[in-house]
Amino acid sequence: AQSVTQLGSHVSVSEGALVLLRCNYSSSVPPYLFWYVQYPNQGLQLLLKYTSAATLVKGINGFEAEFKKSETSFHLTKPSAHMSDAAEYFCAVRTSGTYKYIFGTGTRLKVLA
Amino acid sequence: KAGVTQTPRYLIKTRGQQVTLSCSPISGHRSVSWYQQTPGQGLQFLFEYFSETQRNKGNFPGRFSGRQFSNSRSEMNVSTLELGDSALYLCASSLGTEGDTQYFGPGTRLTVL
């Protein structure tokens, strides 16, 4: 069965520091992978999506993620954190041939001044 | 293009009552999925409708039901409400095709007293 694991339910970084949010997936076939961000009292907003066109995917707000098949990982990074990045981030997977999305449990990012 | 809309945004009900939530997808999208989000359980998949048919279903009791109309708008119904049903209910729409992307609405915050 497909699953998504996000390591660290809470991550704190200083403003200007590197942001690294971890996501590992289990899938027997090449998946579609997504990162979403959720601000308080809002729905989820798509940050970026991997569809096998390129292993390094660039998204909105300076975020990017790298697909590593050998590690079954799709970690989200941003070189320099901004206060406005404070939110909850969700990794999701959808295996080719299915129409069901599996979401991770989320990582709440806190940015310290 | 207008985004996914959900009505109402907030609801307060008492135990034993029933409730209906509505979701209008992005124009042209034929798939609507529903999720329940709570602090303890995270984002849990309820069901997905595609062209008026339920295509996927999560592990929720029969008190949770849904339907989709010919214009792709969807409703979700919860009967005999329990305190534990208090949550943010999110709707997401997509084309419903291989490799598509889900776009989320702002959610309906349901409080059961």
Interface residues (C-beta under 8 A of the other chain):
Chain A: Y32 F34 Y36 N41 Q42 G43 L44 Q45 L46 K49 T51 F90 R94 S96 G97 Y99 K100 Y101 I102 F103 G104 T105 G106
Chain B: V4 S31 S33 Y35 G42 L43 F45 E48 F50 R55 N56 L90 A92 G96 E98 G99 T101 Q102 Y103 F104 G105 P106 G107 R109
